[in-house]
C-alpha cells in the first residue's frame, strides 16, 4: 500500500506505524504515549489543562547545598520526589526557589533514576542585592514515568558552600 492510501481507515490507538496518512494523524483514543499528531496534541492539552501541583506538598522545601568550588562541580544530589511517590506519569514545569543563602549566581540540575543518573533539566537563577531571592524558574521536562524518583543538585559562583530551598511544580499526565 502506498503512503497516504486508505485515508478512511482508522489506525489502532497509539500506533507507531507510518504507512498511511491516518497513521501519522492518529486515532481519537491516542494517549500521550503515542507517536501521532493526535497523541502530541493530547500531551499538550493535558499539560495546559490539568491542575498544577507542587512537590513536596504540605511539607518544607528541600535544601540543596553547593560545594563551594566556584562553578567546578554540583553539590550532593538530594531527593526531591521519592520513588513511588507520584503514581501517575508527570512532567515538571518549574522549580520554586526560596531561602537562597547568599548573593550569587546558581545552577540547579534535576535528575531521575535510582541514584540520579539521568539529567532531566538544567536551569539557572541568581540572587542580587536588589532583587528578592524567591523565584519560580521555568523548567519544562519531558513526561516522566509514574513512580519516577527525582533528585536535584546545585552549583554556584561562590567560593564557599551555600544553600537554596526548592520545590517543584508539575502536571500529571493520566
Secondary structure as a PSIPRED ss2 file (coil, helix, strand):
# PSIPRED VFORMAT (PSIPRED V4.0)

   1 X C   1.000  0.000  0.000
   2 X C   1.000  0.000  0.000
   3 X C   1.000  0.000  0.000
   4 X C   1.000  0.000  0.000
   5 X C   1.000  0.000  0.000
   6 X C   1.000  0.000  0.000
   7 X C   1.000  0.000  0.000
   8 X C   1.000  0.000  0.000
   9 X C   1.000  0.000  0.000
  10 X C   1.000  0.000  0.000
  11 X C   1.000  0.000  0.000
  12 X C   1.000  0.000  0.000
  13 X C   1.000  0.000  0.000
  14 X C   1.000  0.000  0.000
  15 X C   1.000  0.000  0.000
  16 X C   1.000  0.000  0.000
  17 X C   1.000  0.000  0.000
  18 X C   1.000  0.000  0.000
  19 X C   1.000  0.000  0.000
  20 X C   1.000  0.000  0.000
  21 X H   0.000  1.000  0.000
  22 X H   0.000  1.000  0.000
  23 X H   0.000  1.000  0.000
  24 X H   0.000  1.000  0.000
  25 X H   0.000  1.000  0.000
  26 X C   1.000  0.000  0.000
  27 X C   1.000  0.000  0.000
  28 X C   1.000  0.000  0.000
  29 X C   1.000  0.000  0.000
  30 X C   1.000  0.000  0.000
  31 X C   1.000  0.000  0.000
  32 X C   1.000  0.000  0.000
  33 X C   1.000  0.000  0.000
  34 X C   1.000  0.000  0.000
  35 X C   1.000  0.000  0.000
  36 X C   1.000  0.000  0.000
  37 X H   0.000  1.000  0.000
  38 X H   0.000  1.000  0.000
  39 X H   0.000  1.000  0.000
  40 X H   0.000  1.000  0.000
  41 X H   0.000  1.000  0.000
  42 X H   0.000  1.000  0.000
  43 X H   0.000  1.000  0.000
  44 X H   0.000  1.000  0.000
  45 X H   0.000  1.000  0.000
  46 X H   0.000  1.000  0.000
  47 X H   0.000  1.000  0.000
  48 X H   0.000  1.000  0.000
  49 X H   0.000  1.000  0.000
  50 X C   1.000  0.000  0.000
  51 X C   1.000  0.000  0.000
  52 X E   0.000  0.000  1.000
  53 X E   0.000  0.000  1.000
  54 X E   0.000  0.000  1.000
  55 X E   0.000  0.000  1.000
  56 X C   1.000  0.000  0.000
  57 X C   1.000  0.000  0.000
  58 X C   1.000  0.000  0.000
  59 X C   1.000  0.000  0.000
  60 X C   1.000  0.000  0.000
  61 X C   1.000  0.000  0.000
  62 X E   0.000  0.000  1.000
  63 X E   0.000  0.000  1.000
  64 X E   0.000  0.000  1.000
  65 X E   0.000  0.000  1.000
  66 X C   1.000  0.000  0.000
  67 X C   1.000  0.000  0.000
  68 X C   1.000  0.000  0.000
  69 X C   1.000  0.000  0.000
  70 X C   1.000  0.000  0.000
  71 X C   1.000  0.000  0.000
  72 X C   1.000  0.000  0.000
  73 X C   1.000  0.000  0.000
  74 X C   1.000  0.000  0.000
  75 X C   1.000  0.000  0.000
  76 X C   1.000  0.000  0.000
  77 X C   1.000  0.000  0.000
  78 X E   0.000  0.000  1.000
  79 X E   0.000  0.000  1.000
  80 X E   0.000  0.000  1.000
  81 X E   0.000  0.000  1.000
  82 X C   1.000  0.000  0.000
  83 X C   1.000  0.000  0.000
  84 X C   1.000  0.000  0.000
  85 X C   1.000  0.000  0.000
  86 X C   1.000  0.000  0.000
  87 X C   1.000  0.000  0.000
  88 X C   1.000  0.000  0.000
  89 X C   1.000  0.000  0.000
  90 X E   0.000  0.000  1.000
  91 X E   0.000  0.000  1.000
  92 X E   0.000  0.000  1.000
  93 X E   0.000  0.000  1.000
  94 X E   0.000  0.000  1.000
  95 X E   0.000  0.000  1.000
  96 X E   0.000  0.000  1.000
  97 X E   0.000  0.000  1.000
  98 X E   0.000  0.000  1.000
  99 X C   1.000  0.000  0.000
 100 X C   1.000  0.000  0.000
 101 X C   1.000  0.000  0.000
 102 X C   1.000  0.000  0.000
 103 X C   1.000  0.000  0.000
 104 X C   1.000  0.000  0.000
 105 X E   0.000  0.000  1.000
 106 X E   0.000  0.000  1.000
 107 X E   0.000  0.000  1.000
 108 X E   0.000  0.000  1.000
 109 X E   0.000  0.000  1.000
 110 X E   0.000  0.000  1.000
 111 X E   0.000  0.000  1.000
 112 X E   0.000  0.000  1.000
 113 X C   1.000  0.000  0.000
 114 X C   1.000  0.000  0.000
 115 X C   1.000  0.000  0.000
 116 X C   1.000  0.000  0.000
 117 X C   1.000  0.000  0.000
 118 X E   0.000  0.000  1.000
 119 X E   0.000  0.000  1.000
 120 X E   0.000  0.000  1.000
 121 X E   0.000  0.000  1.000
 122 X E   0.000  0.000  1.000
 123 X E   0.000  0.000  1.000
 124 X E   0.000  0.000  1.000
 125 X E   0.000  0.000  1.000
 126 X E   0.000  0.000  1.000
 127 X C   1.000  0.000  0.000
 128 X C   1.000  0.000  0.000
 129 X C   1.000  0.000  0.000
 130 X C   1.000  0.000  0.000
 131 X C   1.000  0.000  0.000
 132 X C   1.000  0.000  0.000
 133 X C   1.000  0.000  0.000
 134 X C   1.000  0.000  0.000
 135 X E   0.000  0.000  1.000
 136 X E   0.000  0.000  1.000
 137 X E   0.000  0.000  1.000
 138 X E   0.000  0.000  1.000
 139 X C   1.000  0.000  0.000
 140 X C   1.000  0.000  0.000
 141 X C   1.000  0.000  0.000
 142 X C   1.000  0.000  0.000
 143 X C   1.000  0.000  0.000
 144 X E   0.000  0.000  1.000
 145 X C   1.000  0.000  0.000
 146 X C   1.000  0.000  0.000
 147 X C   1.000  0.000  0.000
 148 X C   1.000  0.000  0.000
 149 X C   1.000  0.000  0.000
 150 X E   0.000  0.000  1.000
 151 X E   0.000  0.000  1.000
 152 X E   0.000  0.000  1.000
 153 X E   0.000  0.000  1.000
 154 X E   0.000  0.000  1.000
 155 X E   0.000  0.000  1.000
 156 X E   0.000  0.000  1.000
 157 X C   1.000  0.000  0.000
 158 X C   1.000  0.000  0.000
 159 X C   1.000  0.000  0.000
 160 X C   1.000  0.000  0.000
 161 X C   1.000  0.000  0.000
 162 X C   1.000  0.000  0.000
 163 X E   0.000  0.000  1.000
 164 X E   0.000  0.000  1.000
 165 X E   0.000  0.000  1.000
 166 X E   0.000  0.000  1.000
 167 X E   0.000  0.000  1.000
 168 X E   0.000  0.000  1.000
 169 X E   0.000  0.000  1.000
 170 X E   0.000  0.000  1.000
 171 X E   0.000  0.000  1.000
 172 X E   0.000  0.000  1.000
 173 X C   1.000  0.000  0.000
 174 X C   1.000  0.000  0.000
